[in-house]
């Protein structure tokens, strides 16, 4: 089973213990930790060692960047340090990035932003090189992937990562459900569109085809399913006219009953029940009108228990 690969970027010697703690946390989460000191980076013989770190970032899913108070080893490809170039590479590749800044560095950075013109004459307590602050300038100016978290201990980092990764998983699950629902809706609309097209095509060809089309559209009439349930039958019902409906009900023990008091309905009666069906669902030729499910009214079909004298 594929596991998310997490690249840990930071200076090494000053953050050695924090790197070890984060590595343990990543492993306990069931992810693959990529640390150069633990053989996570594949080195070759054709390029400089730092280049293989940048290439390794291309194949990972997440990059955790920890910025401490040491500048670290300068990169051969720029004026920045190797760890700074690793973060820049991850951002350039649009990787999921989490940036953590040591608390003292984070606090003194605010002082630096107010004294940029005089930074050369100030002795900074939290960093060994003012280039760290300059790099943070670049980080905070990024349009995205610039969310940073201050930390004092490795536990601060792992706690934040646990919360962030849980949120990432939950969002992924929601997006998956939404995508499934959208795909299902698209498929249903596609099927309905094809059916409507088929029916329209049939209707346009001939009178016989038109009648066939009407049958296709009417076969799911709401009256059929409701009458099937009231009669307690286990097979589908279908009829087209009042005469056919009357024959069906007669077979189930219902007899037509005349009721001049309410001309809005047609009535039938059995030894146990009385049944009425609204005239609205018949046309002037006593054919069943096609009604959609959403237009059905419960009063169109009513079954009542007959009153039995004591």
N, C-alpha and C positions, 0 to 999 in steps of 0.2 A: 504494500500500500504506500502510495506517495505521501511524503511528509513535507510540510512547509520547511524551507531552509532559511535560517536566520543568520545573517552576517553581522558579527560584532566588530565595530570599528572604534578604536581608541588608541591612545598611547599605551605602551605596554608596562614598563617597569613601575611607574607611579600608580597605575590602576590594576596591577596584577591580581590582587585579591578580589577586586570587584568583577574583573573579567571571569575569574574562576566561579564566583557566586552566580553570575548571570548564566554562565555555561551550564551549571547544575540546574538552574531554574528552567532553562530552555529544554533540557533533556527530560526533566520531570513533566513538562507540558506535552511531551511526545513529539517534539519538533527536532530537527537536525540543526545543531549549532555549528557555525562555520567560524573557526578561530585559527589564525595562521600558526599559533604556537602548538596547536593540537592536531596539526596535519589536515585542517579543513581546506586549505588552499593548495591546489595542484600546481607545482612549479615545474618549469621547463628549463632548457639550457639556451634558448635563443634570445631571450629578452631579460631585462633587469627584473629583480625579484618583485619590486613594487607593481610592475605592470601586470603580473599574474594575479595580484590582489584585485586590481581594477577589473580584470577579465572575469574573475570569480563572481563579482557582484552581478554580472550579467545573468548568471544562472540561479541566483537566489530569489526568494519571494519577499523577504523583509530585511531591512537594514536597521540595526540599533547603533546609533552614534553616541558615544559618551565623551563629552568634552571636559577635561580636567584642567589643572593649573600648569601643566607642562606642555610646551610646544611640540616636543617630539622630534623625530628625524625629518629633516628637510627633504622634500621631493626633488628628484632630478629633472622633473618635467615642468616645474613652476617654482614660484617663490613661496609656495605654501608647504605645509607639512604633509606627510603621506596620509595621515588620518583625515586631514582636511580634504585632500584630493579624493579619498574614498567616499566621503559624504557628497562631494560635488558630483562624482560619478553616479552615485545612487539617485540623486535628484535629477540628473540629466536623463537617466534611464527610466524615470517615473516609477521608481520602486516605492513600496510602502515604507516610509521612513519615520523613525522615532528618535528625537534628539534630546539628550539629557545633558544639562550643564551643571557643573559642581556649584553648590549653593554660594560659596564665597566669591567665585568667579562671576556668577549671575548678579550678585549684589554689587560688586565693584564695577561691573560693566556700566551700571547706571551713572556712576561717578565719571567713568571714562567718556560717556556720551556728552557730558556737560563740559569736559575739559579736553576735547580733541586737539585744540590748537596748542595746548600746553603739555600734551602727553609725554613729550620727550624729556621734560624736566621733572616729571613725577615718578617716584619710585612706587610701583604697584606691589601691593602685598600678596595678592591672590594668584598672580601669574608670573611666569619666568620670562615671558616675551609678550610685548604689547600686540604682536601679530594675532594673538588669540582673540583679543577684543575686535581687531579689524575684521577677522573672519566672522565673528558674531554679527558684525554689521551686515555682511553679505547674507547671512542666514536669515536675519530678521527682515531683510528687504525682499526676500523671495515671495512671489505671488501665491504660492502654495507650498506644502511640505515644510512650513516654517514653524510649526508648533513645537515649542521647547518646554522641557520640564526641569525645574531645579531639583537637585538631589543632594543628600548628605551621606547616605549609606546605600549599599546595594539593595537593601530591602525597599527603599523608596522607589528604586527603578523597577524591581520585580513586581511590586504592588501595582504600579501604574501600567506595566505591560499586561498583567493579568486582566485588569479592567478593560484595557483597550482591545485586547484580543478577544475577550468575551463579547464586547460590543461589535467587533468586526464579524464574528461568527453569526451573531443574531441578525445583523443587517444582511449578511449573505443569505441566510435562510429565508428572510422576508422577501428579498429580491427574487429568490428561486420560486417561492410560492406565487408571487405576482406574475412572474414570467410564465409559469404553468397555467395560471388562470387566463392570461392574455392569449396564450397559444390555443387553449381550449375554446375560448370565445371566437378566435379567428377561424378555427376549424368549423365550429357550428355555423358561423355566418357564411362560410364558404359552401357548406352542405346545403343550407337553406337557399342560398343564391342559386346553386345548381338546380335544386328542386323547382324553384320558381321559374327558372329558365326553361326547364323541361316541360313543365305544365303549360307555360305560355306558348312554347313551340308546338305542343300538341294541339292546343286550343286554336292556333292559327292555321292548322293544316286542313281540317275538315270538321263536319258536324259530329261525326263519330268520335274523332279524336277529342273534340271539345267536351263531349259527354264523359269521356274517359278522364279527362283532366279534372272535371268537376267532381268525379268520384274520388280521385286521389286527394283532392283538397277537403272533401267532406268526410272521409273515412275516420278522421279523428274528432268527430263532432262531440262536444262535451256531454250531450244527451245520452250517447251510447254507453259511455263508461259509468255514468251515474245510474242509468237504468239497469245496467248489468249488476251493479252493486245492490240495488234495491231488490232485484229479483233473485239474487243469490246464485247466479249462474257462473260457471267457470270457463265460459268461452265468450269471445267477442260478439257483440250484437251490431247489426247493421240493417238499416231500412231507409227507404227514400221518400215514402209517402205516408199519409195518414192511414190509408188502407192497409199497407204493409205493417205499420205499427199496431193497428187494431188486431190484425191476425196474430201478431206476435203475443200481444197481451192476452188474447183469448186462449192461446195455447197454454198460458200460465195461470189460467183460472179467473182472469178478469173479464168482466162484461161491461160494455159501454153503458153509461147512465146519462140520461138527459137531465140537465139542471138549468132551468130558465132563469134562476135567481142570479146567476153569475155567468154571463156570456163570454167572459175573458178567458175561460178555461174549457177544456174538454175532460170529461170525467169517466172513470172506470171504477168498478168495485168488485172485490172478491169477498168470500166469507169472512176474512179477517181484516182486510185493509181497503181503504178507498184511495184512489190515485187521481191526481189532476195534473194536466200538462197545459201550459199557456198557449193560447192561440197565436202569440207573437212569433213562435218558431215555425209556423206554417205560412206559406204564401197563399195567394188567392186560388191556386190550383191544388191546394192541399199537399204541396211538396215541402219537405223539411228544408228550412232556410239554413245556409251555412253560417255558423256562429263560431267565433274564435273563443278560446278558453278564457282570455282576459275579459271578454264581453258577457260571459255567462252570469246569470242572476239566479240565486238559489230558489226564488219563487217560481221559476219556469217549470220546475218539477217538484211536486210535493206528495209524499205518501203519509197517510194518517191511519191510526188503528181505529177500526169501527167500534162504536159504542154498543155493547151487548146488554140488552135489558136484563134486570135482575130476575 
